[in-house]
Amino acid sequence: MTLATFKGTILQENYDALPNSTFGLSTDGDPVVVVKFGGNAIMNPKVLDQLVDDTCSLINQGVRVVLVHGGGTAVNDALTAVGKETKKVGGLRVTDDQTLEIAVDVFSAINEKLTDKFLAKGAQALSFCSKAFNPFVSKKMEYQDAHGNDVDLGWVGEIVEMDATKLDRWLWAGWMPVISPFGKDENGQLYNLNADHAALAVATYLNADALIFLTDVPGVLRDVQDPTSRIAHLTPAQAQLCLEEGTISGGMLPKIKSCLQCLDRGVETIAILNSFSPHALLKGFSAPDRYGTVLTRAS
């Protein structure tokens, strides 16, 4: 069977097969890849359908996929609908009781939608979006601003541990876990999590072969106003230099800092891809340095 076919679904482009070695991985050895869908892509039906097809194709080639999703755009819309202002500090959503309730409801709806889409394609998708099926042991995040002042973000969580025995078992039984970005503490209190942090925690725990961020930018750019200034490949040393020089800034700053920690903890390869490009996941999996930015521990 070719990569262009999965359970009778025909992709638009003619992919005969993945290369024998993609992302530096062999598709013969059941590589584990954590994929993070961004909120903007989820809100775009055409882009989302293509990402689902691409993910199914990877699964059909023997890749064990764990899907983590965001949903910030949908949360913004839900807050606006009830007349509530979105407040962020350092890219993190200030989360009071009402915001937490809305966020959890939105994430749960997105999770159900994604799980159903994959099941309809014949993929074995399993929702991890409840107190019973939630792998993130969390605590209230302690946050300081640039001046060292404490800032209360409300119910924003920090992941302190992974309770992922069930995740492990279902993954190796052939299922694709679909995970929402909220966690809980030992008392059952729920917390709003940064979806990037959630994906990084899952990849680290599973010692994943690769982690793929599907975003709405071409990758790491030397000039955020110039898409052609994409940096194809970064090692930790090169990324650190870019941080020090200020080349990496804005929303990409916390993402890259978290990626460096993830590489340091054992994940070999991380890619940042533009989900709005045609078949971004398949092409990026095959050649991440051609279609986005790839970070690796080795040069």
ZAMARMAR-47158 format. One record per atom (N, C-alpha, C): x, y, z. Coordinates in steps of 0.1 Angstrom, whole numbers, padded with zeros to 4 digits, always signed. Each point is the difference from the previous one (the first is absolute). Layout:
ZAMARMAR-47158
XYZ...
end
This chain:
ZAMARMAR-47158
+0008-0012+0000-0008+0012+0000+0009+0012+0000-0004+0010-0007+0007+0013-0001-0004+0009+0011+0008+0011+0002-0003+0010+0010-0012+0008-0004-0004+0000-0013-0011+0008-0005-0013-0006+0004+0000-0012+0006-0013-0007+0003-0001-0004+0015-0011+0003+0006-0002-0004+0014-0015-0003+0002-0003-0012+0002-0014-0004+0002-0009+0006-0011+0005+0000-0012-0009+0004-0011+0001+0015-0003+0007+0008+0009+0001+0014-0002+0012+0004-0009-0003+0007-0011+0010+0004-0009+0005+0014+0003+0013+0002+0002+0005+0013+0002+0001+0007-0014+0001+0013+0001+0000+0008-0013+0013-0001-0007+0011-0001+0007+0013-0001-0008+0004-0015+0000+0008-0003-0010+0004-0014-0002+0012-0003+0007-0001-0005+0013+0011-0004+0007+0002-0016-0001+0010-0004-0007+0001-0014-0003+0003-0007+0013+0009+0005+0009+0003-0005+0013+0010+0009+0007+0000-0001+0013+0010+0008+0007+0014-0006-0003+0010+0009+0001+0014-0006-0002+0002-0010+0011+0010-0009-0003+0003-0010+0010+0005+0006+0013+0006+0011+0000+0005+0007+0012-0006+0014+0000-0008+0004+0009-0006+0013+0001+0002+0005+0013+0003+0013+0001+0003+0006+0013+0012-0006+0007+0008-0008-0008+0011-0007+0005-0005-0013+0007-0013-0004-0003-0006-0011+0006-0003-0011-0010+0000-0012+0004-0004-0011-0009-0014-0003+0002-0008+0000-0010-0014-0003+0001-0003-0015+0003+0011-0008+0000-0002-0014+0003+0000-0003+0015+0004+0009+0008+0002-0002+0014-0010+0005+0010-0012+0003-0005-0011+0006+0008+0005+0012+0007+0004+0011-0007+0005+0012+0007-0012+0006+0007+0002+0007+0012-0010+0007+0007+0002+0015-0003-0011+0006-0005+0001+0014-0003-0012+0007+0006+0003+0011+0008-0010+0008+0006-0003+0012-0010-0013+0002-0003-0004+0010-0010-0009+0010+0008+0003+0013-0001-0009+0010+0006-0007+0008-0011-0014+0000+0001-0008+0008-0009-0002+0013+0007+0003+0011-0008-0003+0013+0006-0015+0004-0002-0004+0010+0009-0014+0004+0000-0005+0006-0013+0009+0008-0007-0005+0006-0012-0003-0010-0011+0008-0011-0001-0002-0010-0010-0013-0008+0004-0002-0002+0012-0012-0008+0004-0013+0008-0004+0001+0013+0000-0012+0009-0003-0002+0001-0015+0009-0005-0008-0001+0001-0015-0003-0014-0005-0013-0003-0004-0004-0013-0004+0009-0007-0011+0004+0008-0010+0008-0006-0011+0013-0004+0005+0007+0009+0008+0013-0003+0005-0001-0012+0009-0010+0000+0009-0001-0011+0010-0002-0014-0007-0009+0000-0011-0002-0012-0007+0013-0006-0006+0008+0009-0005+0012-0004-0006+0010-0005+0010+0000+0006+0012+0009-0005+0011-0004-0013+0005-0013-0002+0000-0005-0014+0004+0004-0010-0010-0002+0003-0013+0004-0010-0010+0015-0003+0001+0008+0011+0001+0015-0002+0001+0003-0009+0012-0006+0003+0012+0003-0008+0012-0004-0015-0002-0011-0002-0006-0004-0014-0003+0010-0007-0009+0005+0008-0010+0010-0006-0009+0013-0004+0008+0004+0008+0009+0011-0004+0009-0002-0012+0008-0012-0001+0006-0004-0012+0007+0000-0012-0008-0005+0001-0013+0000-0011-0009+0014-0005-0004+0010+0009+0002+0014-0004-0003+0007-0005+0012-0007-0002+0011+0006-0006+0012+0005+0009+0010-0003+0013-0002+0004+0010+0010-0010+0000+0012+0004-0001+0012-0009+0001+0011-0001+0015+0004-0012+0005-0002-0002+0015+0002-0008+0002+0013+0005+0010+0007-0008+0006+0011-0004+0014-0003-0012+0003+0000-0005+0014-0004-0003+0008+0012+0006+0012+0001-0003+0010+0010-0006+0012-0008-0011+0006+0005-0006+0011-0007-0001+0012+0009+0001+0012-0007-0003+0012+0007-0015+0004-0002-0002+0013+0001-0014+0005-0002-0002+0014+0005+0011+0007+0001+0000+0014+0005-0010+0009-0008+0000-0001-0013-0009+0008-0008-0014-0002+0003-0004-0013+0002-0014-0003+0003-0003+0005+0014+0009-0001+0009-0002+0005+0014-0002+0015-0001+0008+0007-0007-0002+0015-0002-0014+0003-0005-0005-0008-0010-0013+0003-0005-0011-0003+0010+0002-0011+0008-0010-0003+0010-0001+0010+0011+0012+0006+0004+0000+0010+0010-0007+0013-0006+0003+0003-0012-0006+0012-0006-0015-0001-0001-0005-0013-0002-0014-0002-0001-0008+0003+0013+0007-0001+0011-0006+0002+0013+0004+0014+0005+0007+0008-0008+0004+0013+0004+0012+0001+0009+0008-0010-0001+0012+0000+0009+0012+0003-0008+0009+0008+0006+0012+0004-0007+0011-0011+0002+0008-0002-0010+0011-0009+0001+0012+0008+0005+0006-0005+0011+0012+0006+0005+0011-0010+0000+0012+0005-0005+0012-0009+0000+0012+0008+0006+0008-0008+0006+0013+0005+0006+0011-0009-0005+0010+0005-0007+0010-0009-0005-0004-0011-0009-0011+0003-0007-0006-0011-0009-0009-0010+0007-0002+0002+0013-0008-0010+0007-0013+0007+0004-0011-0008-0002-0014+0006+0003-0002+0001+0015-0004+0012+0004-0004+0001+0014-0013-0007+0002-0001-0009+0009-0011-0010+0001-0007+0001+0013-0012+0007+0001-0008+0000+0012-0010-0012-0001-0009-0001+0009-0009-0012+0001-0008-0001-0013-0006+0011-0005-0008+0000-0011+0008-0004-0013+0012+0006-0001+0008-0003-0012+0004-0014+0000+0004-0006+0012+0003-0014+0001-0011-0009-0005-0012+0003+0005-0012-0008-0004-0002+0000-0015+0001+0012-0006-0002+0002-0014+0011-0007-0008+0013+0001+0005+0011-0006-0007-0001-0015+0000-0004-0006+0011-0001-0015+0001-0012-0004-0009-0011+0007+0000-0011-0004-0009+0005+0001-0015+0007+0010-0003+0005+0002-0014+0009-0011-0004+0010-0003+0009+0010-0010-0003-0007-0014-0001-0010-0002+0008-0007-0013+0000-0008-0002-0013-0006+0011-0005-0007+0000-0013+0009-0003-0011+0012+0007+0000+0010-0002-0011+0005-0014+0000+0003-0005+0012+0005-0014+0002-0010-0010-0006-0013+0002+0003-0010-0009-0005-0001+0001-0015+0001+0012-0006-0001+0002-0014+0012-0007-0007+0012+0002+0005+0012-0006-0006-0001-0015+0001-0004-0005+0011+0000-0015+0002-0010-0006-0010-0012+0007-0001-0010-0005-0010+0005+0000-0014+0007+0011-0004+0005+0001-0013+0010-0012-0003+0008-0003+0009+0010-0011-0002-0007-0013-0001-0010-0002+0009-0007-0013+0000-0008-0002-0013-0005+0011-0006-0007+0000-0012+0009-0004-0012+0013+0003+0002+0010-0004-0011+0005-0014+0003-0004-0007+0010+0004-0013+0003+0012-0001+0009+0005+0011+0005+0011+0000+0009-0005-0003+0014+0008-0007+0008-0004-0003+0014+0004+0011+0009-0008+0010+0001+0002+0012+0009-0007-0002+0013+0007+0004+0011-0006-0001+0013+0002+0013+0008-0011+0005+0005+0000+0013+0007+0006-0001+0013+0010+0009+0003+0005+0002+0013-0004+0014+0005-0012+0002+0004-0005+0013+0003-0011-0001+0012+0005-0005+0011-0009-0001+0012+0009-0001+0012-0006+0000+0011+0007-0002+0013+0006-0014+0000-0008-0010-0006+0005-0014+0001+0011-0002-0010-0001+0007-0012+0010-0002-0011+0008+0013-0002+0006+0004+0010+0008+0013-0001+0014-0003+0006+0011+0001-0009+0013-0004+0004+0008+0011+0008-0005+0012+0001+0008+0011+0005-0002+0003+0015+0009-0004+0008+0000+0004+0014+0005+0014+0001-0008+0009+0005+0003+0014-0001+0000+0007+0014+0005+0012+0000-0002+0009+0011-0001+0014-0005-0004+0009+0009-0002+0014-0004+0013+0006-0004+0001+0007-0011+0012+0005-0005+0004+0013+0008+0013+0000+0004+0005+0012+0007+0007+0008-0011-0005+0012-0002+0006+0008-0012+0005+0014+0005+0011+0003-0006+0006+0014+0003+0001+0007-0014-0003+0013+0001+0002+0008-0013+0015+0004-0002+0003+0007-0010+0013+0004-0004+0008+0007+0011-0008+0006+0009+0006+0008+0011+0001-0008+0013-0003-0013-0001+0001-0008+0012-0012+0001+0010-0011+0006-0005-0012+0001+0008-0009-0012-0001-0005-0005+0011-0010-0011-0001-0013+0004-0007-0004-0009-0009-0013+0003-0007-0009-0012+0002-0012+0002+0005-0010-0010+0001-0007-0003-0013+0002-0011-0006-0006-0004-0012-0013-0008+0001-0004-0002+0013-0012-0007+0003+0002-0015-0002-0009-0007-0007+0001-0015-0001+0009-0004-0012+0011+0007-0002+0010-0005-0010+0009-0010+0007+0001-0011-0007+0008-0011+0006+0014-0002-0005+0008-0006+0008+0013-0005-0003+0001-0015+0001+0004-0007-0010+0001-0014+0001+0012-0005+0008-0003-0007+0010+0011-0005+0010+0003-0015-0002-0009-0007-0006+0002-0014-0002-0010-0006-0010+0003-0011-0006-0008-0007-0010-0006-0012+0007-0013-0001+0000-0007-0012+0005-0005-0007-0013+0009-0006-0007-0003-0004-0014+0001-0015-0002-0003-0009+0010+0000-0014-0002-0010-0004-0010-0012+0005+0001-0011-0003-0010+0004+0004-0014+0006+0012+0000+0005+0006-0013+0009-0010-0007+0010-0005+0008+0010-0009-0005-0007-0013-0005-0009-0005+0008-0006-0013-0004-0008+0001-0013-0008+0010-0001-0009+0002-0011+0008+0002-0013+0011+0008+0001+0008+0003-0011+0006-0012-0006+0006-0009+0009+0006-0012-0005-0009-0011-0004-0013+0002+0004-0011-0009-0005-0005+0004-0013+0006+0011-0006-0004+0004-0014-0009+0011-0001-0003+0007+0011-0009+0012+0000+0007+0013+0000-0006+0010-0006+0005+0013+0000-0007+0009+0011+0007+0003+0011-0006+0009+0010-0002+0014-0005-0011+0006+0003-0003+0014-0003-0001+0007+0013+0009+0010+0003+0002+0005+0013-0003+0015+0000-0008+0005+0010-0003+0014+0002+0009+0006+0010+0002+0014-0002+0010+0006+0009-0006+0006+0013-0005-0010+0008-0003+0004+0014+0004-0011+0009+0004+0003+0012+0005-0009+0010-0007+0001+0013+0004-0008+0010-0006+0000+0013+0010-0003+0010-0003+0004+0013+0009-0003+0011-0006-0012+0008+0007-0003+0011-0004-0012+0007-0014+0002+0007-0005+0012+0001-0013+0002+0005-0011+0001-0011+0004-0002-0012-0009+0001-0011-0003+0014-0006+0007+0010+0005-0001+0013-0005+0006+0001-0014-0008+0005-0010+0004+0001-0014+0008+0012-0002+0009+0000-0010+0008+0011-0004+0001+0001-0015+0000+0013-0004+0002+0003-0014+0015-0001-0004+0004-0008-0009+0014-0002-0004+0003+0006-0013+0012+0004-0002+0005+0004-0013+0001-0012-0009-0006+0000-0011+0000-0012-0009+0014-0005-0004+0009+0010-0003+0014-0003-0003+0006-0008+0011-0002+0005+0012+0006-0006+0012-0005-0014+0001-0013-0002-0002-0006-0013+0001+0006-0010-0011+0002+0005-0012+0006-0009-0010+0015-0003+0003+0007+0009+0005+0014-0002+0004+0001-0010+0012-0010+0001+0009+0000-0009+0012-0002-0015-0005-0010-0001-0009-0003-0013-0006+0012-0006-0007+0006+0008-0009+0012-0005-0007+0011-0004+0009+0002+0008+0010+0011-0003+0010-0003-0013+0007-0012-0002+0005-0004-0012+0008+0001-0012-0009-0004+0000-0012+0000-0011-0009+0013-0003-0007+0010+0010+0003+0013-0001-0007-0003-0001-0015-0008+0009-0005-0005-0001-0014+0012+0002-0010-0001-0006-0011+0010+0002-0010+0000+0014-0006-0012+0006-0001-0002+0013-0005-0012+0007+0005+0000+0013+0000-0011+0008+0004-0002+0010-0011-0013+0002-0005-0003+0009-0011-0010+0010+0005+0003+0013-0001-0009+0011+0002-0006+0004-0013-0013+0000-0001-0007+0005-0012-0006+0013+0004+0007+0011-0006-0004+0014+0005-0006+0007-0012+0000+0014+0001-0004+0008-0011+0011+0009-0005+0013-0004+0002+0011+0007-0005+0009-0010-0007+0009+0005-0009+0009-0010-0008+0010-0007+0008+0003+0005+0012+0011-0005+0008+0006+0011+0008+0012-0002+0004+0007+0011+0007+0006+0010-0011-0004+0012+0001+0004+0010-0010+0011+0010+0006+0010+0003-0008+0009+0011+0004-0007+0013+0000-0009+0002-0009-0008+0012+0000-0015-0004+0000-0007+0003+0010-0014-0004+0001-0009+0006-0011+0005+0010-0006-0008+0006-0011+0003-0006-0014+0010-0009+0000+0005-0006-0013+0000-0015+0001-0011-0006-0006-0001-0015+0000+0012-0007-0006+0007+0007-0009+0011-0007-0007+0013+0000+0009-0001+0006+0012+0012+0000+0009+0000-0012+0009-0008-0011-0003-0001-0012+0008+0014-0006+0003+0002-0004+0012+0012-0007+0004-0003-0015-0001+0007-0007-0009-0004-0014-0003+0004-0010+0012+0011+0003+0006+0005-0010+0010+0007+0007+0012-0003-0004+0012+0006+0006+0012+0005-0011+0009+0012+0001+0004+0005-0008+0012-0002+0007+0012+0001-0006+0012-0002+0008+0012+0009+0012+0001+0013-0002-0004+0009+0012+0001-0004+0011-0009-0005-0004-0012-0004+0011-0010-0013+0007+0005-0009-0008+0006-0012+0006+0005+0003+0009+0011+0009-0004+0009+0003+0008+0011+0006+0014-0004+0009-0001-0011+0006+0012-0005-0011+0009-0006-0010-0006-0007-0011+0008-0005-0008+0007+0011-0002-0007+0011-0007+0006+0012+0008+0012+0005+0013-0002+0002+0008+0010+0005+0001+0013-0009-0001-0003-0013+0001+0011-0010-0014+0007-0002-0010-0006+0005-0014+0005-0002-0006-0004-0013+0006-0009-0007-0006-0004-0013-0013-0007+0003-0001-0008+0011-0012-0007+0004-0007+0009+0010-0013+0004-0003-0007+0008+0009-0015-0003+0000-0007+0008+0007-0015-0001+0000-0004-0014+0004-0011-0005-0007-0006-0013+0004+0009-0012-0002+0011+0002-0009+0009-0011-0003+0010-0002+0012+0002+0011+0008+0010+0000+0011-0003-0012+0010-0012+0000+0006-0002-0011+0010+0000-0014-0007-0005+0000-0013+0000-0013-0007+0014-0006-0001+0010+0008-0005+0013-0004-0002+0007-0004+0013-0002+0008+0010+0006-0003+0014-0005-0013+0005-0013-0003-0002-0005-0013+0004+0005-0011-0009+0002+0003-0012+0005-0011-0009+0015-0003+0004+0008+0009+0004+0013-0003+0004+0000-0009+0013-0009+0003+0009-0001-0009+0011-0004-0014-0004-0009-0001-0009-0005-0013-0005+0012-0008-0007+0008+0007-0008+0011-0006-0006+0010-0005+0010+0002+0008+0010+0009-0003+0011-0004-0013+0008-0013-0002+0000-0006-0011+0008-0001-0013-0008+0004+0000-0013+0001-0012-0008-0007-0001-0013-0009+0009-0003-0007+0000-0013+0010+0004-0010+0001-0007-0011+0011+0002-0010-0003+0011-0010-0013+0001-0004-0003+0009-0011-0013+0007+0003+0000+0014-0003-0013+0007+0001-0001+0009-0013-0012+0000-0005-0002+0008-0012-0012+0010+0002+0002+0012-0006-0010+0010+0001-0004+0002-0015-0013-0002-0003-0005+0000-0014-0012+0009-0001-0003+0005-0012-0012+0008-0003-0011-0009-0004-0010-0002+0009-0011-0009-0003-0008+0005-0012+0001+0012-0004-0008+0006-0011+0006-0003-0014+0012-0006+0000+0007-0004-0013-0006-0013-0004-0002-0003-0013-0005-0012-0005+0007-0012+0006-0007-0009+0006+0006-0013+0005+0012+0003+0009-0001+0010+0009+0011+0004+0008+0006-0012+0008-0009-0008+0006+0005-0011+0009+0008-0010-0008-0006-0005-0011+0007-0010-0008+0014+0005-0005-0001+0012-0006+0012+0006-0006+0010+0003+0011-0005+0005+0011+0009+0004+0011+0006-0012+0007-0007-0011+0001+0005-0013+0005+0011-0005-0009-0002+0001-0013+0010-0005-0009+0013+0009-0001-0002+0013+0001+0011+0009-0002-0002+0013+0008+0001-0001+0014-0004+0012+0008+0008+0012-0003+0013-0002-0004+0008+0012-0002-0003+0007-0013-0008-0006-0009-0004+0006-0012-0014+0007+0001-0008-0004+0010-0013+0005+0002-0003+0008+0013+0010+0000+0008-0001+0007+0013+0013+0002+0007+0000+0000+0013+0013+0000+0008+0001-0013+0008+0011-0006-0001+0002-0012+0007+0011+0002+0011-0002-0004+0012+0009+0001+0011+0005-0014+0003+0013-0002+0001+0006-0013+0003+0011+0002+0010+0002-0011+0008+0011+0001+0010+0014+0000-0007+0000-0008-0011+0013-0001-0008+0000+0010-0011+0012+0003-0005+0001+0009-0012-0004-0007-0013
end
